[in-house]
Amino acid sequence: MTVPKTPDATHEVPRVFGPEYRTASLGIILVVTLIAFEGMSVGTVMPAVSKDLDALDLYGVSFSAFLIAGLLANVVAGLWSDRRGHAWPFLLGVGLFTAGMAMAGAAVSKELFIVARAVQGLGGGAVIVAIYVMIARVYVPATRPRIFAALSAAWVLPALVGPGLSGLIAGTVGWRWVFYGIVPLVVPALVMLLPALRGGRDPDDAAAPVPAGPRSRPLAMTLAATATAVGAGVLLYGADRLHQTPLPGAVAVVLGLVALGAGLPRLLPPGALRFGRGLPTTLMMRGVLASAFFGVNAFIPLVLTEVRGFSVGQAGIALTIGALGWTSGSYLQSRRSYDRPLLVRIGAAAITTGILLTLLALVPGVTGWITVPAWVIAGFGMGIGTTSVNITAMRQSPDAEQGANSAALQVVDTLGSALTIGFGGVIVNLIGHDDIGTGYATLTVLMASIGLLGVIVAGRMRDIS
């Protein structure tokens, strides 16, 4: 394992782009920028994809397929990183992510598009966990808030140009080229990053901590991750069929819940689902914040295009500004040492406030552009909240559990987002495509309730004295 260097006697915090970390920082930021382009672009063009492939009924599933597949990859990549280092999970993840982008661009049916999104999810899930493990092993604790702020800053360029550019491309040469256009960006990113991957765990290093405990068992964890991912997919499938075929839909919902109940607890530390004090609640807060934020974020372009008559490019501006708010929040948290649980509580409150403010876009006489300041507030909450969760989780994690806990962070993030986006799609389908405004209002109130839960339980992140 690569041992971070200790700050010198003056306690000067190493610079993220100083000689010690420059190569790793540039490589990580390049790859995150690539993923950011995908996230900002796909969210913007999904209304166009849905119309072209007659896939409005699978609008939520297209996001959930990405996230659920990523959940499985999170766990496998975490296990691999703890045992063999983060290099190979990272490289394999980038390859799958790129293949999924090409498949999405070539999809001729909504079913093939969903498969492509799942392949992207497998790649993206592995990449993010590998990056988190790399940060935990390469950067000293005092520098971690700064590298996370730099990661958020990597969203600025994609946030500024991604939605507008993808909307322009979709309106001219077609949405498929939004996916094809990202593929060539992989080559320079990998060329820059390869030297930074040399900091992986050496399996022959006797000083490296050996993973131990129930979450270090490859077969058991893989089976648990499979059960969780399949359970989430079956649950969402059944919920989406309840209004058409109630009995088969109800059976699928029950089976999905059983699979989730069998698999999910094994992927998390004891007490996580009860919001136990310390690390269990820290990990769960990542899922709470992501569930509330992304459960609304995925549907903002849909409601603006279908209810308020925005173009695809105009609707993407709200997501653009939200990403800038996220970057601002992450930057501010890096300026000094803060009470992290307090920042997470403030972040949850900001997300809840931003979510509720987007409801004004449905009020006659109120401009749909109200979503812009609303999503600045919500994005700011994600910036200070999720970064503080990540930093706290790293501080609370023993070296031998960095991969497992990085995976757990992504599991609750992806599962929470997949379920809330998926159920958002269920609500829209249930209420009807001719009344998307009511469906959006319903899911928004539910997501605000999740944000309020985060405000209430954030204090349990503190370790037991």
C-alpha positions in Angstrom: 0.0 0.0 0.0 1.2 3.5 -0.7 1.8 5.3 2.5 0.9 9.0 2.4 3.8 11.3 3.4 3.5 13.1 6.7 3.3 16.9 6.6 6.5 18.6 7.7 7.1 20.2 11.0 5.4 23.4 10.0 2.2 21.4 9.5 1.8 23.0 6.0 -1.0 21.2 4.2 0.4 19.8 0.9 -1.1 21.4 -2.2 -3.4 19.2 -4.4 -1.4 20.3 -7.5 2.0 20.4 -5.8 4.8 18.0 -6.8 3.7 15.3 -4.4 0.1 15.0 -5.7 0.1 16.6 -9.2 0.0 13.5 -11.3 -2.7 11.8 -9.2 -4.8 14.9 -9.0 -4.7 15.6 -12.7 -5.6 12.1 -13.6 -8.5 11.8 -11.2 -9.9 15.2 -12.3 -9.7 14.3 -15.9 -11.7 11.1 -15.4 -14.3 12.8 -13.2 -14.7 15.5 -15.9 -15.4 12.8 -18.4 -18.1 11.2 -16.1 -19.5 14.7 -15.5 -19.9 15.3 -19.2 -21.9 12.1 -19.4 -24.1 13.0 -16.4 -24.9 16.5 -17.5 -25.5 15.5 -21.2 -27.6 12.4 -20.6 -29.8 14.2 -18.1 -30.5 16.9 -20.7 -31.2 14.8 -23.7 -33.3 12.1 -22.0 -36.6 13.8 -23.1 -35.5 13.6 -26.7 -34.4 10.0 -26.3 -37.7 9.1 -24.8 -39.6 10.6 -27.7 -37.4 9.1 -30.4 -37.4 5.6 -28.9 -41.0 5.8 -27.6 -39.7 5.3 -24.1 -41.5 7.8 -21.9 -42.8 4.9 -19.9 -39.2 3.9 -19.1 -37.9 7.4 -18.4 -37.1 6.6 -14.8 -35.9 3.1 -15.6 -33.2 4.5 -17.9 -31.6 6.3 -14.9 -32.3 3.4 -12.5 -30.6 0.8 -14.8 -27.4 2.9 -14.7 -27.5 3.1 -10.9 -28.5 -0.4 -10.1 -25.8 -1.9 -12.3 -23.4 0.5 -10.7 -24.4 -0.9 -7.3 -23.0 -4.3 -8.2 -19.8 -2.8 -9.5 -19.4 -0.7 -6.4 -19.1 -3.8 -4.2 -16.9 -5.8 -6.5 -14.6 -2.9 -7.1 -14.4 -2.2 -3.3 -13.4 -5.8 -2.6 -10.8 -5.8 -5.4 -9.3 -2.5 -4.2 -8.9 -3.8 -0.7 -7.2 -7.0 -1.9 -5.3 -6.0 -5.0 -5.3 -2.3 -5.3 -7.4 0.2 -7.2 -5.7 0.2 -10.6 -7.5 -2.7 -12.3 -11.0 -1.9 -11.1 -10.4 1.6 -12.4 -9.2 0.5 -15.8 -11.9 -2.1 -16.3 -14.5 0.4 -15.2 -13.4 3.0 -17.7 -13.6 0.4 -20.5 -17.1 -0.7 -19.6 -18.2 2.9 -19.2 -16.9 3.8 -22.7 -18.5 0.7 -24.3 -21.8 1.6 -22.7 -21.7 5.1 -24.2 -21.1 3.6 -27.7 -23.9 1.1 -27.2 -26.3 3.9 -26.1 -25.5 5.9 -29.2 -26.2 2.9 -31.4 -29.4 1.8 -29.6 -32.4 1.3 -32.0 -34.9 0.4 -29.3 -35.7 1.4 -25.8 -34.7 -2.1 -24.5 -31.3 -1.8 -26.0 -30.9 1.7 -24.6 -31.7 0.4 -21.1 -29.0 -2.4 -21.6 -26.5 0.3 -22.6 -27.3 2.4 -19.6 -26.7 -0.7 -17.4 -23.2 -1.3 -19.0 -22.4 2.4 -18.4 -23.4 1.9 -14.8 -21.1 -1.1 -14.3 -18.2 1.0 -15.5 -19.1 4.2 -13.6 -19.6 2.3 -10.4 -16.2 0.7 -10.5 -14.5 3.9 -11.4 -15.9 6.0 -8.6 -15.1 3.4 -5.9 -11.5 3.1 -7.2 -11.1 6.9 -7.1 -12.3 7.1 -3.5 -9.9 4.4 -2.5 -7.1 6.2 -4.3 -7.8 9.4 -2.4 -7.9 7.6 0.9 -4.5 5.9 0.2 -2.6 8.7 -1.6 -3.7 11.9 0.1 -3.0 12.9 3.7 -6.2 13.7 5.7 -5.6 17.5 5.7 -5.5 17.5 1.9 -8.7 15.4 1.3 -11.2 18.3 1.6 -9.2 20.1 -1.1 -9.1 17.2 -3.5 -12.8 16.7 -3.1 -13.3 20.4 -3.8 -11.2 19.9 -6.9 -13.4 17.0 -7.9 -16.5 19.2 -7.6 -14.7 21.9 -9.6 -14.2 19.3 -12.4 -18.0 19.6 -12.9 -17.8 23.3 -13.8 -16.8 23.0 -17.4 -19.2 20.1 -18.1 -21.9 22.0 -16.2 -21.3 25.2 -18.2 -21.2 23.7 -21.7 -22.7 20.2 -21.3 -26.4 20.9 -21.2 -26.3 23.6 -23.8 -24.0 21.7 -26.1 -25.9 18.4 -25.8 -29.2 20.3 -26.4 -27.6 21.8 -29.6 -26.3 18.5 -30.8 -29.6 16.8 -30.1 -31.5 19.5 -32.0 -29.2 19.4 -35.0 -27.3 16.1 -35.8 -29.3 14.1 -33.2 -29.1 12.9 -29.6 -27.0 9.8 -30.5 -24.0 12.0 -31.1 -24.1 13.2 -27.6 -23.1 9.7 -26.6 -20.7 9.1 -29.4 -18.9 12.4 -28.8 -17.9 11.4 -25.3 -16.1 8.2 -26.3 -12.9 9.9 -27.8 -12.4 11.8 -24.5 -11.3 8.5 -22.9 -8.0 8.2 -24.6 -6.3 11.4 -23.3 -7.8 10.9 -19.9 -6.3 7.4 -19.6 -2.9 8.5 -21.0 -2.7 11.2 -18.3 -3.9 8.9 -15.5 -1.8 5.8 -16.0 1.2 7.0 -13.9 -1.2 7.8 -11.0 -2.4 4.2 -10.9 0.9 3.0 -9.7 -0.1 3.7 -6.1 -2.2 0.5 -5.8 -1.8 -2.1 -3.1 1.1 -4.4 -3.5 -0.2 -7.9 -2.7 3.2 -8.9 -1.4 3.5 -6.0 0.9 3.5 -7.5 4.4 2.9 -4.2 6.0 -0.4 -3.7 4.2 -3.4 -4.4 6.4 -5.2 -7.6 5.4 -9.0 -7.2 4.9 -10.9 -9.0 7.5 -14.5 -9.4 8.7 -17.8 -10.3 7.0 -17.5 -7.5 4.4 -14.2 -8.9 3.1 -15.5 -12.2 1.8 -15.6 -12.0 -2.0 -18.2 -14.7 -2.6 -20.6 -13.6 0.1 -20.3 -10.0 -0.8 -20.8 -10.6 -4.5 -23.9 -12.7 -3.8 -25.2 -9.9 -1.4 -24.6 -7.3 -4.1 -26.3 -9.4 -6.7 -29.3 -9.9 -4.5 -29.5 -6.2 -3.7 -29.2 -5.1 -7.3 -31.7 -7.7 -8.6 -34.0 -7.0 -5.7 -34.0 -3.3 -6.5 -34.7 -4.0 -10.2 -37.5 -6.5 -9.5 -39.0 -4.1 -7.0 -39.1 -1.2 -9.4 -40.4 -3.5 -12.2 -43.2 -4.7 -10.0 -44.1 -1.2 -8.8 -44.3 0.0 -12.4 -46.7 -2.8 -13.3 -49.1 -2.4 -10.3 -51.5 -0.1 -12.2 -51.6 -2.4 -15.2 -51.4 -6.0 -13.8 -51.9 -5.7 -10.0 -51.3 -9.3 -9.0 -48.1 -10.0 -10.9 -46.9 -6.5 -10.0 -47.5 -7.2 -6.3 -45.7 -10.5 -6.4 -42.7 -8.8 -8.0 -42.7 -6.1 -5.3 -42.7 -8.7 -2.6 -39.9 -10.7 -4.2 -37.8 -7.5 -4.7 -38.2 -6.6 -1.1 -37.2 -10.0 0.1 -34.1 -9.9 -2.1 -33.2 -6.4 -0.8 -33.7 -7.5 2.8 -31.4 -10.5 2.3 -28.6 -8.6 0.5 -28.4 -5.0 1.6 -27.6 -5.5 5.3 -24.5 -7.5 4.4 -23.1 -4.7 2.3 -23.2 -2.2 5.2 -21.6 -2.0 8.6 -23.8 -3.3 11.5 -26.4 -0.8 12.6 -26.4 1.2 9.3 -30.1 0.6 8.6 -30.9 1.7 12.1 -28.8 4.9 11.7 -26.4 3.7 14.5 -24.1 6.4 15.8 -20.8 7.1 14.0 -19.8 5.4 10.8 -23.2 3.6 10.2 -25.1 6.9 10.1 -22.2 8.6 8.1 -22.6 6.1 5.3 -26.4 6.2 5.4 -26.4 10.0 5.1 -24.8 9.7 1.7 -27.8 7.8 0.5 -30.3 10.2 2.2 -28.8 13.2 0.4 -28.5 11.5 -2.9 -32.0 10.0 -2.8 -33.7 13.4 -2.2 -31.6 15.4 -4.6 -31.5 13.0 -7.6 -35.0 11.9 -7.1 -36.0 15.4 -8.3 -33.0 16.3 -10.5 -33.8 13.6 -13.0 -37.3 15.0 -13.6 -36.6 18.7 -13.8 -35.9 18.6 -17.6 -39.0 16.5 -18.1 -41.4 18.9 -16.3 -39.8 22.0 -17.9 -40.1 20.6 -21.5 -43.5 18.9 -21.1 -45.3 21.3 -18.7 -43.6 24.7 -19.3 -42.7 24.3 -23.0 -38.9 24.7 -22.6 -36.5 23.4 -25.3 -34.1 20.6 -24.3 -31.3 23.1 -24.1 -33.2 25.6 -22.0 -34.2 22.8 -19.6 -30.6 21.8 -19.1 -29.7 25.2 -17.8 -31.3 24.4 -14.4 -29.1 21.4 -14.1 -26.1 23.5 -15.1 -26.7 26.1 -12.4 -27.3 23.3 -9.8 -23.9 21.8 -10.6 -22.3 25.2 -10.1 -24.0 25.5 -6.7 -22.6 22.0 -5.8 -19.1 23.2 -6.8 -19.5 26.3 -4.7 -20.6 24.4 -1.6 -17.7 21.9 -2.0 -15.2 24.7 -2.4 -16.4 26.6 0.7 -16.1 23.5 2.9 -12.5 23.1 2.0 -11.4 26.5 3.3 -11.1 25.6 6.9 -11.8 22.8 9.5 -15.6 22.5 10.2 -17.9 20.5 12.3 -18.8 18.0 9.6 -22.1 16.7 11.0 -23.3 20.3 11.3 -22.4 20.9 7.6 -24.3 17.7 6.6 -27.3 18.9 8.5 -27.1 22.3 6.8 -26.7 20.6 3.4 -29.8 18.4 4.0 -31.8 21.6 4.9 -30.6 23.3 1.7 -31.5 20.3 -0.4 -35.0 20.2 1.1 -35.5 23.9 0.6 -34.4 23.8 -3.0 -36.7 20.8 -3.7 -39.7 22.6 -2.4 -38.9 25.8 -4.3 -39.1 23.9 -7.6 -42.8 23.4 -7.0 -43.3 27.1 -7.8 -42.5 26.2 -11.4 -45.9 24.5 -11.6 -47.8 27.6 -10.3 -49.6 29.6 -13.1 -48.0 33.0 -13.6 -44.6 31.9 -12.1 -41.8 31.4 -14.6 -40.3 28.0 -15.0 -36.9 29.7 -14.5 -37.6 29.6 -10.8 -36.0 26.2 -10.9 -32.6 27.9 -11.5 -32.2 29.6 -8.0 -34.0 26.6 -6.5 -31.4 24.2 -7.8 -28.5 26.5 -6.9 -29.7 26.1 -3.3 -30.1 22.3 -3.6 -26.7 21.9 -5.4 -25.0 24.0 -2.7 -26.4 21.6 -0.1 -25.1 18.6 -2.0 -21.7 20.3 -2.2 -21.2 20.8 1.5 -23.1 17.7 2.5 -21.8 14.9 0.4 -18.2 16.1 0.7 -18.4 16.2 4.4 -19.9 12.7 4.5 -17.0 11.4 2.4 -14.4 13.1 4.5 -16.0 11.8 7.7 -16.3 8.3 6.4 -12.6 8.2 5.5 -11.6 9.4 9.0 -13.8 6.7 10.6 -12.6 3.9 8.3 -9.6 1.6 9.2 -7.1 1.1 6.4 -8.2 -2.4 5.7 -11.9 -1.3 5.3 -11.3 1.7 3.0 -12.5 -0.3 -0.1 -15.5 -1.8 1.7 -16.6 1.6 3.1 -16.0 3.4 -0.1 -18.2 0.7 -1.8 -20.8 1.1 1.0 -20.9 4.9 0.3 -21.6 4.2 -3.3 -24.1 1.4 -2.6 -26.4 3.7 -0.5 -25.9 6.5 -3.0 -26.7 4.5 -6.1 -29.5 2.4 -4.4 -31.2 5.4 -3.0 -31.0 7.3 -6.2 -32.2 4.3 -8.3 -35.2 3.7 -6.0 -36.3 7.3 -5.8 -35.8 8.0 -9.6 -37.5 4.7 -10.4 -40.5 5.4 -8.1 -40.6 8.9 -9.6 -41.1 7.2 -12.9 -43.8 4.9 -11.4 -45.6 8.0 -10.0 -45.5 9.7 -13.4 -46.8 6.6 -15.2 -49.5 6.0 -12.5 -50.9 9.5 -12.6 -50.6 9.7 -16.4 -48.4 11.3 -19.0 -51.1 13.9 -19.7 -50.7 15.2 -16.1 -46.9 15.2 -15.6 -47.2 18.3 -13.3 -49.2 16.4 -10.7 -46.8 13.5 -10.8 -43.9 15.8 -10.4 -45.5 17.6 -7.4 -46.2 14.3 -5.7 -42.7 12.9 -6.1 -41.2 16.3 -5.0 -43.1 16.3 -1.7 -41.9 12.7 -1.1 -38.2 13.7 -1.8 -38.5 16.7 0.5 -39.6 14.3 3.2 -36.4 12.3 2.7 -34.4 15.6 2.9 -36.1 16.4 6.2 -35.1 13.0 7.6 -31.5 13.9 6.8 -31.8 17.1 8.8 -33.1 15.1 11.8 -30.5 12.3 11.9 -27.3 14.1 10.7 -26.1 14.6 14.3 -25.8 10.8 14.7 -22.7 10.9 12.5 -20.7 11.8 15.6 -18.7 9.0 17.1 -19.8 7.6 20.4 -17.7 9.3 23.1 
